[in-house]
Structure formats: C-alpha cells, structure tokens
Amino acid sequence: MKLLLTEKQIRDLMPFYDRVKCAAIMGEPGMLIAQIRWNGDGKWWMEPGFLDHEHAKMITQKGQP
C-alpha cells in the first residue's frame, strides 16, 4: 500500500530523511520508520523515527521468510 504525502508532510519528514542519507554516506545506513497510533476519539496518525544500522538490519532479517 502507498499513502501519498502532502507537501507539509514531506517538509516535516525531511529531517528524518536527511538523517538516513547522512548515515548512509558515513557507511552506517539506517531506516526511516513510522509507528501508527490512534486514540479513543477515532483519530489516527503516524509518528516517524530513525533506526540505526544494527536495529534496521535486525528488523529486516526478522522480516525475511
């Protein structure tokens, strides 16, 4: 599934994306992630984050069949 982002969402995510790019340049690629959350009022949102190389590698390997 793909969720299209608004211009504001893209601007808000750029610091996280820049961190991924910088980590890759330094030889320690990471992963941009998002946690989906909701509350009792029926509102849903995603909170972005960054995983370092070792954690991203572990999650990627665990996701393999």
PyMOL commands that set and color helices and strands:
alter all, ss='L'
color gray80, all
select helices_A, chain A and resi 7-25+53-62
alter helices_A, ss='H'
color red, helices_A
select strands_A, chain A and resi 31-38+44-51
alter strands_A, ss='S'
color yellow, strands_A
deselect
rebuild
show_as cartoon
